[in-house]
Amino acid sequence: MTMSIELLRHGDTGQRGYRGQLDDPLSDAGWMQLRDAVAGHAWDIIASSTLQRCALFARDLALARGLPLRLDARLAEYHFGSWQGVPMEQIAEEQGDALARFWADPVAHPPPNAEPLDAFRDRLCAALDDLAAEAGGQRVLVITHGGAIRMLRCLLEKRGYGDMASIDVPHASLHRLVWPATVIA
């Protein structure tokens, strides 16, 4: 059975660079962005990454609307390894060639000590598969991260992973998709 899911990227944290699995809190502006993003929308179930920039808003929204909440660590952001938490300008200055190779082909040229991209894809897909089995035909909101949304969009839109950097996923943006994706082998 397929289901329609809306993915919501967390709001602004006030941090720069590849934050990955660092557990940054939302800024006040990030909370406001998320409240504005969900206004006028309705869901039956909320699922969220366990990182606080997603989970705290998810708990707040689920409580306010009386909806079930499923926290799932598999919905966490990509782990950027040694680049995690390092300002982008510093990476560009010190490892500009490696950064360019990563953007062009993240599978062949991941950041040092990073999570393998296939492992990232597999954990996201497993989380959505389990959610689809649990949710049936209900309307689902998944609060997650920019990298997760980019990865899922690449899969569903039959795009190479090198396109991830070009997919615009602003803070607090909603992205609708149908799951499971028949294009995934």
C-alpha positions in Angstrom: 0.0 0.0 0.0 1.3 3.4 -0.9 0.8 6.5 1.3 1.3 10.2 0.9 3.8 11.7 3.2 4.7 15.3 3.8 8.3 15.8 4.8 9.0 19.0 6.8 12.6 20.2 7.3 13.3 21.6 10.7 13.5 25.3 11.3 16.7 27.4 11.6 19.1 26.7 14.4 21.3 29.7 13.9 24.2 27.4 13.2 26.2 27.2 9.9 28.0 24.4 8.1 27.3 20.7 8.0 25.5 20.1 11.3 24.7 16.5 10.6 23.9 14.6 13.8 25.0 17.4 16.2 22.0 18.0 18.4 21.4 21.7 17.9 18.3 23.3 19.3 16.0 25.5 17.2 16.4 29.2 17.3 13.4 31.4 18.2 13.2 32.1 14.4 13.2 28.4 13.7 10.3 27.8 16.0 8.3 30.6 14.3 9.2 29.2 10.8 7.8 25.8 11.8 4.7 27.1 13.3 4.0 29.1 10.2 4.8 26.1 7.9 2.2 23.8 9.6 -0.6 26.4 9.9 -3.6 25.3 7.9 -2.3 21.8 7.3 -3.8 18.6 8.8 -2.2 15.2 9.5 -3.2 12.0 11.3 0.3 10.9 12.5 3.5 12.7 13.1 6.9 11.0 12.9 10.2 12.7 13.6 14.0 12.5 13.8 15.1 12.2 17.4 17.4 15.2 17.1 16.0 18.0 19.2 15.7 20.5 16.2 13.0 18.1 14.9 11.8 16.2 18.0 10.9 19.1 20.3 8.7 20.8 17.7 7.2 17.4 16.8 6.3 16.8 20.4 4.8 20.3 20.7 2.7 19.9 17.5 1.5 16.4 18.4 0.5 17.5 21.9 -1.3 20.6 20.6 -3.2 18.6 17.9 -3.8 15.4 19.9 -1.9 13.3 17.3 0.2 10.2 17.8 4.0 10.8 17.6 6.6 8.4 16.5 10.2 9.4 17.2 12.7 7.4 15.0 16.5 7.8 15.1 16.6 6.5 11.5 15.2 9.8 10.4 18.3 11.7 11.6 20.5 13.7 9.4 23.4 12.3 7.5 26.6 12.0 9.6 29.2 14.2 7.9 32.1 12.6 9.7 35.1 14.9 10.3 33.2 17.8 8.6 30.4 17.8 11.0 30.2 21.1 12.8 33.0 22.7 10.8 32.0 26.0 9.1 31.7 25.6 5.3 34.1 28.4 4.7 36.8 26.5 6.7 36.2 23.3 4.8 36.3 25.2 1.5 39.6 26.9 2.4 41.3 23.8 3.9 39.8 21.0 1.8 38.3 22.8 -1.2 39.1 20.0 -3.7 37.6 17.3 -1.4 34.5 19.4 -0.9 34.0 19.9 -4.7 34.5 16.1 -5.2 31.9 15.4 -2.5 29.3 17.8 -4.1 29.9 16.2 -7.5 29.9 12.5 -6.4 29.1 12.0 -2.7 29.1 8.2 -3.0 32.7 8.0 -4.4 34.0 11.0 -2.3 32.3 11.2 1.1 33.7 13.5 3.9 36.4 11.8 6.0 34.9 9.3 8.5 31.4 10.0 7.2 28.4 7.6 7.1 28.3 5.7 3.9 25.7 7.2 1.6 24.1 3.8 1.0 23.7 3.3 4.7 22.0 6.7 5.0 19.6 5.8 2.2 18.9 2.4 3.7 18.0 3.7 7.1 15.7 6.4 5.7 14.0 3.9 3.5 13.5 1.4 6.4 12.1 4.1 8.6 9.5 5.1 5.9 8.7 1.5 5.1 7.9 0.8 8.8 5.9 4.1 9.0 3.9 3.1 5.8 3.1 -0.3 7.3 1.9 1.3 10.6 0.1 4.3 9.1 -2.0 2.6 6.4 -3.7 5.3 4.4 -3.4 8.0 7.0 -2.0 11.4 6.4 1.6 11.5 7.7 4.0 14.4 8.6 7.6 13.5 8.9 9.8 16.1 10.5 13.4 15.6 9.4 16.5 17.2 7.9 17.6 18.8 4.7 20.0 15.9 3.7 17.3 13.3 4.4 14.8 15.2 2.2 17.4 15.6 -0.6 18.2 11.9 -0.5 14.6 10.8 -0.6 13.8 13.3 -3.4 16.8 11.9 -5.4 15.4 8.4 -5.0 11.9 9.3 -6.0 12.8 11.7 -8.8 15.3 9.1 -10.2 18.2 11.6 -9.8 21.8 10.8 -9.1 23.2 11.6 -5.6 25.4 14.3 -7.2 22.1 16.3 -7.6 21.5 16.5 -3.9 23.4 19.7 -3.5 21.3 21.4 -6.1 17.9 20.5 -4.5 16.5 23.5 -2.7 15.3 22.5 0.8 14.9 25.7 2.9 14.3 25.6 6.6 10.7 24.7 7.5 9.8 23.7 3.9 7.2 21.0 3.1 7.9 18.3 0.5 5.1 15.8 -0.5 6.0 12.3 -1.7 4.4 9.0 -2.3 5.8 6.0 -0.5 6.9 3.3 -1.1 8.7 4.4 -4.2 8.5 1.9 -6.9 11.7 3.3 -8.4 13.8 2.0 -5.5 15.5 -1.3 -6.4 
